[in-house]
Amino acid sequence: MIPRPPAPAGGRPPADAAPIPASGTQAGLWFINQTRPDVPLYTVPLVLRLTGELDTEAVRSALRALPDRHDVLGLRFAADPEGAVLVPGDGGPDVTVLDLRDRPDGQAEWEALLQDCLRRPQDLSARAGYRAVFASLGDRRHMLALFLHHAYLDARSVEVLLSGLVAELASGTAPDREPVPYRRVADWLRENAQGPGGEASRAYWRSELAGVPDFRLPLDHDRPQDRSCAAAGFRRRLPEGFPDRLERFCRERRATPFMVLASAYAMALATWSGVAEGSDPVMSVPQTLRREEWLQDVVGPLLNSVPLRIPVNWTGTFRELLTTTRKQSAGAMLHAGIGYDEILATTGRTGSRSEPPVTSVSFQVSEEVPQTFREKGLLVEDLLVSPPVIDTDLTWDIRLDEAGGSLVLAYAAELFSPETVERMADEFLALVEALMTAPDVPLYQVSWHDAEQRAGAWAPGEGAPARPLPAASVDEAFRRAVAADPDAAAVIHSARTWSYAELDAAGDLIADRLRAAGATRGTIVALALPRGRMTVAAMLGVMRAGAACLPIDPDQPAARTRAVMERVRPSAVLTDDSTAEAAGLLGHRLVMVPAEDEAARRPERTAPRGRAGDEVSPGDLCYVMCTSGTTGEPKAVEITHRGVMSLAHRPEFVPLGPGDVVLQAAPVHFDASTFEIWGALLNGAALVIADRTRLTGPEIAQLVEGHGVTTLHLTAGLLRVVADGHHQCFAGLRTLLTGGDVVPVQAVRRLMTAYPDLRVVACYGPTENTTFSMVEVLDSPPADYVPLGRPLAGRSAHLLDPWLRPVPAGAIGEIHVGGAGLARGYLGDSATTADRFVAHPARPGESLYRTGDLARCRPDGTWQFLGRRDHQVKIRGVRVEPAEVESALLGHPAVQRCLVLPRGDAGDLSLTAYAVAPGGTSVRDLREHLLGVLPTALVPTGYVLLDELPLTPQGKVDAAALGRLPLTAAGEDAGETPLGPTEAAVRDIWCAALRLERVSVHTDFFEAGGHSLAALSIAGLLEREYGRRVPVSEVLRLPTVRALAAWLDSTRPLSADPAGRPRTRPSVHRTVAADLALASEDELAMLQRLAPGHRAPLTMEGSRS
């Protein structure tokens, strides 16, 4: 224990006093204050109604004298080359005293003034750390508003300050209390943070947070880049008898209310965020540093928020979860001596430019403080005015008192709807009751819903009743289209058109050849042909022979083709001479397709040929589609005739019939082609085949205009590219379908605004449910996201937890699909089939497919896609398992270890390969190797060569550390010569602050590892260099050496000589003080782009938070 220091004379520090180093919490708060000067973040409003006799001048004197009692309130913040410091304030505190007694609208004037003050930010670098407004509304009616800042005080400080101030106002005498100078407190905080205890705490947090994923809570609205931080909230009384039941449970289990409620909150957070994804939730909790007697009455920020991690073991019980929370809480309390921002910096948890690091929610349990008390005839009422802004996503405060207590929630109004937060409050309280009732039941069996609610949760996921199938097989359905209009255009390619009758004849001829080669019902025939009419005829011929079609990409590497052939083992390959040789298929049984002129010749006889396809049933195999697999081997999905017909015949989501023209842009080995081809040919429409799959905007425009295309399907990635600069290609279209990845909402909005008559349909579904499971026909331009839609007729989609139960409304769940489109499984892989195709819990005899996709049901009933449960990603619409790429990379003789990770935003991802490959192996070597064994979409675009993969303390690869490494392909020329002396000076300062040997004048501050301490150091060094104040906000706004140097030159101080050289060149420090806490890189990113992300480094306890 550190003894109480000797108490020197109190009062304000002398004007020439040496600067006081700011604590870690203070440095982070000042950083936010300077970089968000327009928002009153962390201002604590204390609004009191005073009833009694008061002397106005005595009130003014008492308010101005607060720094004499508590000297920290007389300090302001300043930049120093080594970080943030506190120095004496300029001009004293901002105190306003008004006499509104004779004003008829005095109350309204006060209310308007209060609202203005609530919205007014405090500049911590300008003057003392508080503002005060006092108004007399009558002889005994007064209002007092104090606007305090978290950088100066915590909840206990408010109590100390308020009790002393009210006592002085009531008695007219200042309290006789010997203050502790804040410098002593700062030294104590510094010693704790820098000493052995601080080092032990940093080691604890590095271990505690290693490998923990950033906790994300599902939002109702997208996180805006320019966040206003507007807050909303409500206070709800706890249910009758709840505190008594809680107290009794705590007594029986030897637990504290915090342990019980925090455990339940962790379980609720895990459930809301998706059980498997959020089983390790983290919440920010306040921890007091006032563990010694001499600190009890000090006014100062003696409270740190720390990340509390509570792993939830779903097969364990609530009793066991309480034990976990007890252990985790004890560790967090013991190591709370360093603040939240320093914890993030110590652990390297910097988040991203759009997501907060570690957690965005805070939680606390406190005692309800009486709102009204009396002091010597003066009645004081705390009006509990809430701050108008918030920097977290959600703040959860449970306040207990003898009368019962309250649940007080504050939340970011631009992220959540009131209905969502109120529902969360209801569910939390229900969950606490359920857990206290059944503490020894496995957690996954505990539900906050009753049996009736659980049973009814299945209904919303069912599509309309299945429609009768038009035929037993796709071929039979096509023959009916032929009979309806044999001369109608069926397939168009390269300026030549086949009619339905000609396509039918070509299918007959190919079927005859296949039968002669032994193809029959139940066999599989591989198809390797270039794009064109013959490819469609070949598909038809395969089905007509009763076989199933395995489309193969003729342009993929031969190794990939071999893997597909070994997995599926088709009985024959339908191809032509040139393709067979190029695709490496000469060793297989080949059936050559006829020449087009021969194939399309109508048969002279009128009697129909015998067709083995007549025996095919709807459940028979129609297609085998190969997708990326986690083992490095492709997965062969078995698609039935029922699946294709339920998708393509008279689809309810798009009108298709005679006169319509559908463009086939997708390759035949991609499942979207199933809809393009058969959506046209089963409904009497014409199919236009594009010459190549990677179409440009002008090419699409030419096809649409030249052939009168009415229906077009584009992958989400292609739509993003085309919509950015080629709107004209959508003129004349009636229907645009898009999907296969996250649909870009901005592109859809632009298109629907430019073409109000265009029907836009968002489509979602895996290959395993025959292309589309859900569709959303957009009636108006979407706001925040493009919904997944409703299940197709005869299909179903449900959001389930790992135990196949519907998740609560608004919670994240895994999408499970079923119904008429469901595939039979994976050919030759019974283990994976059993894992992914599971028994339907509510429909005996039926199955569901676990997609691995995560989504949630929004308050308006629409579904929002939220990413993947596993590591699978989509690159330009193609499903990619990074494990398959890693397997291929390990096939290079020099690669010893590797990891492949996605980079970028949802819908615009690319792969990055991290490889340990000694012996001079180059990126070019690795890329060329992968191009020889993988399709192009699976080949990474970025590479990082390492001596070793970084590991977490648990021995796992540290993916977060890898994600911060610069890519080899994106290296900059660090050796370019600066153009002027200012650039040279700024570059030296950058190198010192960022601890880099060299940087380019174009290097981005954030990408170079910039953080808050570095920004503060740069600002301080520039002030020393040029003799004038350089705001931190400018360092962040101008994130390159060149941009910052140009700003300095354009605002050249008087201290520079005509040549632009600084008057002096002070030395550049290459070390920085370790005791100053760092705000996270995510805060800097937030401030650069005005996106959210900073986690509150100080959350007050008690009645005001």
N, C-alpha and C positions, 0 to 999 in steps of 0.2 A: 504494500500500500504506500502511495506517495503521500507524505505528510502535508498538512496544510501549510502553505508558505506564509512567511511573515506578512502581516497586513500593513502596508504603507498607507499614507494618507490617500483617501479616495478623491473623487472628482474627476474632471475632464483631464485628459493627458495634455501636457504642455504642447504648444504649437510646434516646437522644434523636436518633439519626441521622435525617436527612431521608428520607422515603419514596423508594424506587427505582421509577421507572416500569417496569411489566411490559412485556416484549416482546410482539410480536403473538401468538406461539405461546403464551406464558404466559397472556395475557389470555383467549384462547379456551379453554384448558384449565381455568382457574379458573372461567370462566363455566359450563362443563359440570359441574365439581365442585360448584358451589353450587346448580345447578338439578337435578341428579340426585344428591342427597346419599345416596340409598339404594343406589347401585350403585358398586362400586370401579373405575370406569373409569380407565384410564391408570395404574393402580398396577402397578409392575413387581416381581414377587416374585423375590428372589435367595435360593435355599435351598442351603446348603452343608453337606456332611458333613465334619467335621474330625476327623482322627485324629492324636493326639499329646498331649504334656503342655501343659496350659493352666491359667493362674491365673484363677479366676472373677472376682475383683475387677479384675484387669488387663483382662479382656475388657469388663467393665462400663465401666471408665474409658475404654477405647479407643472404645467405641461412643458414649458420651456426648460424647466430644471431637471427633467428626467435624465439627461446625460450626466448631471452631477451625482445622481444616485447610482446610475448604471452606465459606466463610461463607454461601453461598447456602442451605445446608442448615439454617441457623439462622433463616431468614426465613419469614414467613407472608404471606398475601395479605390485602388490605383494599380496600374500595371507596373511591373518591375521586370527587368531582364530575366529574373529567375522565377517569375510567377506573380500571383496576386498578393497584395499586401493591404493592410488597413492603416490609414493615416487620419489625422484630425480633420473633421468636416469643415466646410467653408460656410460661414454665415449662420450657423445654428440651425435648429430644427424648423420645419415649416409648420407653424401654428396659426390657425385662424379662429378668431372669437367673434361671434355675431350676436347681435341683439335683435331678435325678431318678435319681441313681445307685442309691439304695437302694429304689426303687419297683419292685415286681415287674411292673407294667404300665406302666413308664416310657415304652417305645416307643409304646404305644397312646395314652398321655396326650399325647405329643408330636404324634402324627399328628392327634389331635382338635384340639389347640391350633392346629396349622398350618392345618387346614381352616377353623377359625373366623377366623383372621387373614386368610386369603385372601378370605373373604367380607365382611370388615369394611372399609367405605369410610374414606377419609381426608378430614378436613375441613381443607382448605388454609388456611382463615381462622382456625383455632384455635391451631395450634402449629407446630413445626418440620416440615420436609418429609420426614420418614421415621420409620418405626417399626422396632424391632429386637427380636428374641426369641432368646435364647441358652439352650440347655439342655444340661447334662452328663448323658449316659446311662450313662457308665462313666468309669473313671479316664482312659482315652485316647479315649473315644468322645463326641463332642460334635456338636450341631446348631446351626446359626446361620441365621436367616431375617431378611433385610432386606426391608422393604416400602418401595420408593422410588416416586417419582411423576415422570412425564414432564415435569411443569412445572418440575422442578429439574435434570434431567440427561438426557443422551443415552447412546448405547452406549459412546462413548469415555469418558464420565464414569464409567460403571460400571467400566470397566477400571482407570481411574486410582484410583478410590475403593477398589476391591477389592484392587489390588496393594499400596496403602499400608496398608490395614487388615490384610491377611494378614501383611505384613512386620512390622508392629508386634506382632501377636499372637505371631508366631514368635520374635521377638527381644526383645520387651519394651521396645523403644525406638521412639519416634515417628519417622517419616521426617523427615529434614532437608531440607525442601522449602519454598521461599518461595512462599506462595500469592499469586495475583492476586485482589485484592478484586473481588467480583462487581459492585459499582457500576461499576467500570471496564469490565467486560464489557457491562453494560447500556447504558452511554453509547456504547460502540462499536456495539452493535446498533441503538441509536436513531439514531446518526449515519448508519449505512448505510441505514436504512429511510427517514429523512427527507431525506437529501441527494439530489444529482443521480442517484446510482445507484438510489435507491428510486423516484424519479419515472420513470426509464427503465424500471425493472422493472414498475411499474404500467401504463405505456403498452404494454409488451410483452405483458402478460397480457390486457389489454383487447383487443388485436389477436388474440392467439393463441386466445382462447376465444370470440371473437365468432362467433355463428352455430352453434357446436358444440352438437348436441343433448345433453341429459343422458343419460349412458350408463346403460343398465339391463341387468341380468343377470337371466335368467329364474329365478324362485324356485320352490321346491317348496311353500312355504306362504305364505299372504297375510301381508303386512307388518302386524303387530298395532299397534293404537294404543297399547297399554300394553306397550312392549317391555322384556323383562327383560335384554336384552343378553347372555344366556347364550352362552358360547363352547364350541365343540368343535373337534377337530382331530386330526391324526395326522402322524407323521413316517415318511417312506419313503426307504429308501436308493435312490440313483440306479442305473439298470441297469449291469451290469458293462461296463466299457469306455466308458461314456457320457462321463465327463470327458475321457478321452483323445481321443475323436472330436471333442468340442467344442473342446478346445485346438488340435487339428490344423486344424480348420475355421477357427477364429479366426486362426490364424497365416497360413493361405493367403489369407484374405479381409481381413487387416489390420483385424480387428474385435475388440472386447472381448466376453467372455462375456455381459456385461449387454446389449450391443447385439443379440446373436444371440437370447438368451432372451427379452428384452423384445419383439423383433420377432415371434417366434413366439407369445408370449402375446397380443400385440395381434391377431394373426390368429385365435387361438383365441377371444378375447373377441368379435371380430366375428362369428365363425361361431356361437357359442353364442347370441348375442343377435339373430341374423337378419342374414344377410350384408349386404343393402342397408341395413338400418336401423343396423347397427353397424359400418359401414365407417370410422368415425372414432372409434374407442374411445379412452377416456381412463382412465389409471390413476394412482393416487397413488404417488409414488416419493419416498424420502428423499434429501435433499441436505445434505451437511455444510457448515457455515459455517467449519470449522476450516482455512482456507486460509493462515493465517499461523502462523509458528512459535510465537509467544507464547501462542497459544490451545490448543496441543496437549495440555497437561496441566491445563487449566481444567475444573472440574466445573461444568456448567451446560447448559442446553438449547440447544446450538449446532448444531441440526439442524432443518431445516424440511422438511415434506412439500410437494411441489408437484404439480400435475396435469400429467402427461406425455401429450400428445396425439400419437398415431401414426396418421396417415391410412393406410388400407390400400387400395392400388390393385390390384384383383383381376386386372386384365389385365397388370400388371407382374410382375416376378420377385422372388424373395427377395433377390437381390443388390441390386435397386433399393430394396426395403423396408429393407435394412440402411443404405443411404445416407440414407433418410428418418429413420430412428431416430437415426443419428449427428447429424444436423442438429437434430432436435427435442431430443435430450438435451443438446446443447451449449447451446441456448437456455435450457432449464429450469435447467441448472446455473448459468449466468451470472446468472439473475434469481431465484435462490432466496433472496435477502435479505429478502423479505417472505413471511410465512407463508401457509398455505392459506386461513385465514379472511379475511385481508386481501385475498388474491387474489380470493376470491368476492365480497367486498364491493366491491372496486374494479371488478370486471367486471359487477356487478349480478346475479350468478348466485345466486339465493336458493332455487332448487328450489321445492317445494310442501310442503303439510302432510303429504303421504304419500310423497313420493319424494325421494331425496337429490339435492342439486345436483351436477352435473358427473359425478361418479363415486362408486361405492361399493366399489371394489376397490383394493387396494394391492399393490405388487410390489417386490421387491428381490432382489438377488444379493449375497451376502456370503461371507466366509471362515468356515469352520467353526472355532470356537474350541475348543481341547482342553477336555474335561470334567474332566480330572484333572491336577493339577500339585502339585509339592512345594516347600516353602519352609522351609529350615533344619530339617528333621526333621518339619515339619507337613504332612501329606497333606491336600489340599483337593480335594473332589469336588463339582462343580456338578451338582445333581440335575435341572436343566432343568425346573423346575416352570412350567407355563404359567398365565397369568392365567385366572380363571374367566369373564371377561366380555370382550366385544369390541364396538367401536363401528362397525366397518366390516362390510360383508356378507361379504367374503372377503379374507383376507390370504395372499399367495403369497410364500414365502421360499425361495430356492434357495441352499443353503449348500455351497460347494465346498471340498474339502480333498484332500490327497495320496492318501487312501484311497478317494476316490470322491465323497463328498458325499451330501447328503440334500435331499429336497423336503419342506418343512415347511409345512403348510396349517393355518390357523385360520379358522373360519367361524362365522357366526351360527347357532346350533343351532335356533332357531325359524324360520329361513328355508330352510335346506337339510337334506336327508337325507344321512346318511353315504354312501349308495350313489351319490348324484349327485356329491358332491365327489370320491370315489374314481374315478368314471368320468372326471371332468374331468382328474384327474391322469394317468390312463392315456392319454387322448386328447392331452393336451399333450405328453407325452414322445414319443408316436408321431409327432406332428406335427413336433417338433423334428428327429427322425431323418429324416423324409421331406423336410423342407426342406433339411437339410444334404446329403442325397443328390441332390436336384434343385434347386440354387439358381437355375438359369436357365430353369426351366419357369414359365409363367404361374401365378400363385397359385391361380386358380380351378380349375386342373387338378390341384393337389396335394391328396391326400386321406389321412386317417389310417386309412381303411378299405381292406381288400383287395378284389379283384374279386368274390369270393364274397359278402362282406358287402354290397357295393353292390347286387348282383343280388337278394339276398333282402330288401332294404329295401322293395321294392314290394309284397310280399305282404300286409302288415298293413293296407294301405289299400283292399283290395278287399272289397266287400260279398258277401253270399251270391249264388249264381248267380241270374241273372234268371229270374223266373217267366214261364211262358207268358202272353201277353196274352189277355185275355178276348174281345177282338174287334179289328176293324181300326180302329175309331174310338170316340170317347167316346159318340157318339150310338148306335152299335150296342150298346155295352155297356149304355147306359141302357135301350134297348128290351128287352134281356134281363131287366132288373129289372122292367120293366112287365109282361112276360109272366109272370114268377114270381108277382106278386100285384098285379093292376091296381087293386084297390080299396084298397090300403094307402095311408096318409097319406104324401104326398110333400113338399108345401110348405105351411107354416103362416105366415100373416101377418095381423095385425089381426083376430084372432078368426075367420078364415076359412081353411079347409083345402082344398087341391086334392089329389086322389088321383093316383097314378101315371098312371092312364088319362087324367085330366083334363089333367095337365101334358103328357102325350104329345100329346093333341089340340091343345092350345095351340101346342106346338112345330110340329105339322103346318101349322096355319093360317099361322103366321108364316113358315115355310119357303116356303109357296106364294107369299106376298106378295114375299118376297125373290127367288125365282126369276123372278117376273114383272118384277122390277126389274133383272134381269140378273145376280144373284148366282149364282156357280157355283164349282166346285172351283178353289181357288187365289186367289179374290178375298178382299178384306178388307172387313168391314162394321163400322162404328163403332156402338157401343151407348151411348146417352145417355138413361137412364131413372132415375126415383127408385127407391128400394129397394122391393122387393115381389115378389109372385109373377110378375108379368109380366116382370120383369128376368130371372129364371131361365128362363122360357119363351122369351124372346127369345134368350138364349144358345143354348138347345137348337135353336131354329129356324135360327139362323145356321149351326150345325154341320150340321144336317140338310140345309141347302141346299148343303153342301160347302164353305162359306166359313169364314174365320177371324174371330174376334171381337176387336174392339178396344174394351175398356171405357173409357169417358170419365167423369170426375167431373163431373156436371152443375153442381156448386156451385163449381168452380174458376174463377178469373178468365178472362174471354174471351180475353185474350192468350195464356194458357197453352193453352187449347183450340185456338186458331189454330196455335200452334207444333206441337202434336201432329198436327193434321190435315195440316199442310204436310209434316211428316216422313213420315207413313204413307200419306197420300193414299188413304183408303178409297173403294170404289166407291159406297157408300151409307151413310146414317146411319139406324139404326133408333131411333125416338124417338116422343114424343107432342107434341101442339101446344104445350102450356105449356113443356115442357122445351126444345124446339127454340129457342123464342124467348129464353128466359132464358139459355141456354148460348151464344147467338150462332151458331147453326147454320143459320139460315134461308137462307144462300147455297149450301148443299150439297144434294145429291140426297137427299131425305128419304123414308123408308118409315115410315108410321105404324103403330104396333101396334094391334091390335083392342081393343075393350073386353073386360074380363075375362070377363064373362058369355058373350060370343060366343066368345072364345078357348077357354074350357074346355069348350064343349059337345061331347059325344061325337059322332063321325061316325055317321050312320045306317047307312051301308053297312058290310059286314063285310070286304070285300076291302081289303088294305093299299094305301095310296097309293104311287105311285112316288116314290122318294127319291133325289135326286142324291147324298146322303151315302153311299149304298152303295158308291160308287166310291172313297171316301177310304181312304188307306192310313195305317198308323201313323206314317210319317215326314212326313205332310202337316201343314201349319200348322193349329193349333187356336186359339191365342190370340196376340195381340200385346199385351204389357204394357209400358207406358212408365214409365221410371224417370228419375231426375235424371241429367243429363249434365255433364261438366266444361266443355264448350264453351258452356254456357248453353242448349243445345238438348236436349230429351228424347231418351233412348235407347230405341228400340223393340225389345224383346226378342221373338224369334220362338220360341214354345212349340209343340211338336208334340203330336199325339194320343198318341204313345207316352209322352211325358213325363207327361202328365196321368194316363193309365191306370196307369203304373207307380207313381205316387204314391198314387192314390186307390182303386184296386180292391183290396179285401181287404188293406189295409195290415198288415204284420206287427207294427207297433208299437202298434196300437190295435184292439181287437175292435169291428167295426162290422157290423151286419146288421139284419134285421127286428126291430123293437122298440126300436132305439136312436133317440135324438133328438139331432141336432146343431144347435147354435146358430150362425147366421151373424152374427157381429159385425163382420167386416171388410167394407169397401166392395169392390165388385166390381172396381175398378181396382187393388186391392191383392192381391198374389199369395197371401196366406193364404186368401182367399176361394176359390181354386181347390180347396184341400183341403176347406174347409168344405162347399162346394156339392156337389162330385162325390164326396167321401168319403161323404156321405150318400146321394146319388142313384144311385151305381153299386153300392151294397151293400144296397139295400132299406130304408134308414133314412129317418126323417123329418127335414126341414130346417125349423127355426124361424128366421124372418128378423126380426132386431131392427129397430125403427123408425128407429134412428139409430146411427151408428158409435161415438160417444163416450159409452159407457155408464157410468153410475155403479154403485157397489156395490149399492145397493138395486134399481136397475133390472135388474141381472143376476140378483139373488136372485129378483125377481118372475118373470122369464122362466124361470129354472131350475125354480122351484117350480110355476109355473102350467102349464108344458108338459112337465114331467118330463124336462128336458134331461139327457142322460147324458154327452155329450161336448162339451167347451168348449175353444176356442182363444182365448187372450188374448196380446197382445203383452207383452213383458217389462215395458215401461213401465206398461201398464195393470194388469198383475198386481201391480206394486209398490204402486200406489195402492190398489187394491181390497183386497189382502191386509192392508194396514195397519189397516183399520177395518171391514171387512165380511166377516169369516170366514163368516158364515151363508150367503152366496151360494154357497158350495161344498158345502153340505150336500145330499146326494142325488146329486151328480155321481159318475160312475164314473171318468171320465178327464178330466184337465186337460192340455192341450197348451200350451206356451209357448215363445216364441222371438222372432226378429226383432231382437234386441239382446242385450246382456249380461243373462242371467237373474239376478235378484236372489236370492242364496243365502239371505239371512235370511228373505225372504218364503216361499221354498219350504220352508225348515225349519219355519217356523211352521205352514204349511198341513199338512205331512205329520205333524206332531206332533198337530195338532188333529183331523185326519181320517186316521187310519192306514190306512183302506181305500181312500183316494183314490189312483188311479193317475196319477202325474205323469210327463209325457213332455217332455223338453227337445228342441226341434227346431232344427236349424241348416241354413241353405242360402240361396243367392241365387236371385233370380228366374231367372237364367240356367241353373239346374239344376232348374227346376220346383219351387220353393217349399222343399222339404226335401231335403237331401243326406244328413244324418246325424241320428240320433235317439238319445237316451239315456233308457231307461225306468228311473226311479230306484227302486231297491229299498229304500233307506233315506234319511233326511234327509242331504243333502250337508254336508260339513264346511267346506271353504274356498271352493269354487267349484262351479258346475254344469257338468259335462263336456259337450263337444260330442257325444259318443256315437260310434256305429259307422255306417258307410255303409248305406243301404237296400239291399235286394236289387237286384242289377243295376246298382248305382251304385258309385262309387269316390271316395276322398278321400285325398290325399297331401300331405305337408308337403315342399315343394321349395325349393331355393335359386334364384337368378335364372338359373342354367344348367340348370334342370329336373332337378336331381339330388336324391334324398332327403337331407334334412339328418340329421346325427348325432342319436342318441337324446338327448332333452332339449333340443336346440337349437331356436331359434325359426325357423320356416319359413313360407312363404306357402301357404295352403290352395289346392290345385288339385282341382277336382271334375270328374267325368265319368260316363259310363255312360248308362243309359236315359233319364235326365231331362234330358240336355244339350240346350240350345236350339240352333237352327240358326245363330244369330248375331244381329247387329243389322240390322234392316231399313234399307236405304239407306245403310249406313255400313260399307263393306268394310274401310276402314283400321282402325277400332276393332275390328271382328270379328277381323281378322288379328292384332291386338295381344293381344286377350284370350282368344281361342280358339286354343290352340296344339296342335301335333302331340304325341301321347303318345309319350314317348321309348322306352317299353318295349312298346308295343302298336301296331305299324304299322297305319295306316289309321284309328286312333281319335284323338279329340281330348280335351283337358282345358281347363277354363275357369279362368283365373287370377282368383281372387276378390278379391285385394288384402287379404284378411284374414290376420292373423298368429296363429299358435298354436304350441304345443309339446306334445310327448308327455311326460306326467309319468311318474315311476318306476313307477306302478301301471298304465301302459298307456293311461290316459285322456288325452283332448286338452283343453287349456285355451285358451280364446280370449284373445288378448292385444292386440287392437286392429287398427288399419289400417296398411297400408304407405303408402297415399296419404292424402289429406286428407278422404276421404269419411267421413261420420259418419251415425249414425242418430238422428233426433229423433222420439221417441214411436213408434219402430218404422219410420219412413219413411226410406229412403235419401236422403241429401242431399249434393250436391256443393257445397261452399262457393263454388266457381268459378261455378256457375250463379247463386247469390245475388249474387255480385260483379258479374256481367254485368248482372243486373237493376238493381242499385244504380247502376251507371254509366249506366243509361238515364235517370236523373234529371238534368235539365239543369244543376243546380248542383254535382253530384259530379264532382270532377276525378280523384281517386284513392281507392281503398278496399281494404280487406282484411276478410274475414269469417273468424272463427276460432271454434271450439267452446270453451265453458267448462263446467266442472263435472266430475263424476266419471263414469266409464264407466257407461253405462246410464241416466244422468240428465243428459244433455248439453243445452245450449241454445246458440244462436248469438249472437255479438256482432259487430256491424258497426263498423269503424273507418273513418271517412270524412273526406276533405278536401273540405269544401263551404263555400266562402266566400259572403259575401253575405247573412248572416242566416238561412240555412236552419236549420230546427229538426228535432229528432228526430221530432216528429209528422209533418212533411212527408215525411221519408224513409220512415217506417213506412207512411203512407197510400199512398205511391207503390208500395211493395213489395206491399202487400195487393191492389193493383190488377192485379199481373202475376204473382204467385206464389201457389201453395197456401199455406195458413196455416202448415203445418209447416215451410216453407222461410223464413218471415219471422223475422228475428232478434228476440230479446226484449231485448237490451241494445245500447246505442249509445254511441260515443265520437266526438265531433266534434273534429277536430284542424286546426291550421294546416298541418301537414305530417306525413307518416308517418315515424317514426324509422328510420334506416338503420344497418346494421352497417358497420364499416370496409371491408367488401368490396362495399358498395353495395346490399346486399339489405335488404328490409324486416325490421326487428328485431322478430320476433313475440314474443320473450320480454319486451321492453320494453313492448309493447302489452298483454300479459297482466297487467302490474302496474298498469295505469291503472284508476282507479275508473270505474264505469259511470255514464252520465248518469242512468239510471233508478234507480240505487241511491244517489243523493246524499243526504247527511244535512244536517240543519239545524245548520250550524256556528255560528249566531248565537244559539242559545238561551242564556238567562241561567243560570249556575250557581246552585244553591239555597243555598250557604253558603260561608263563607270558606275552608274546607278544599278544596272543589271548585275555587274560584278559584285557590288556591295550586297545587294539583296540575295544573290546566290550564295555568298559566303554565310550570310545570316541563316538562310534556309538550311544549308548543310549543317550548321551548328545545332539549330533547333531540332532538326529531324535526325541528327546523328548519321548523316550520309556523307560519303566521301565526295560524290559529285552528283549534280542534278542538271537536267536540261532546263533551259529557259521556258520550255513548254510543258514540263512535268506538272501534273495535277497534284495539288497539295494533299488531297484526300487519298488518291491512289498511291502516293509516296509514303503513306502511313501517318498523315497528319492527325493530330488530336488537339484537345483544348489547351493542354500545357504548352505544346509547340506553338500554337497560335498566340498565346499570351507571351511566350518568350520572344517570338518574332516581333510582336508589337513593341515590347519593352526595348529590345535591341535597336529597332528602328528609331524609337524616340531618343535613345542615347546617341545614335549615329547622326541624326539630323536635327536634334534639339527641338522637336515639337511633337505634340501628341499624335499618335497613329492609332485610330480606333481598331479594336479587334475585328469589328464588323467588316472593315475594309480588307483585312488579311483574308477573311473568309469569302468575301464577295469577289475578290480578285485572286483566284487560286493558282496562278502561275507566277513565276519570277518575272516574266516579261510584262504581264498585266499589272502587277504590283509596282514594278519599276516605272512603268509609264504613268501610273497615277501619281507616284511620288514626284516625277519630273513635271507633271502638269500642275501640281500644287506645291512647287518648289519653295521651301522656306527661305527666309531672309538670311539664314546662316550659311547658305551655299554660295560659293563664289561663281563668277560668270561662266566658268567652264562646267559648272554643274557638280564640282567635286565637293564633298562634305568638308566642313571646316576642320574636323579632326577625324581620325580613324581609330576609335577605341578597339581594343582587342575583342575578338569574338569568343565567347565562352563555349566550350564543347561539352560541358557537363551541366546538368540542371539538378536542382534540389529534389531529393527523392520524397520529401515529406508532403509536397503539394499534390493533392489528388487530381486525377485527370478526368475530365469529362470524356465520354466515349467518342470514338470516331463517328458513331451514328448521330451524336448530337451535332457534330460539325456538318454532317451530311444533311441533317434536318435543317440546319440553319442556312446552309448553302441553297438548298432547294425548298426551304420552309416546309419540310415534311416532318411528321412527328417522329419521336423515337427516344427522347431523353426520359429516363426514369427518375422519378422524384428522389433526390438524394436526402431529403428531409421531410418526414411526415409527422405532423404534430400529434401528440396524444391529448386525451381529455375531450373537453366539450367543443374545441375549435380545431378543425383539421384542414 
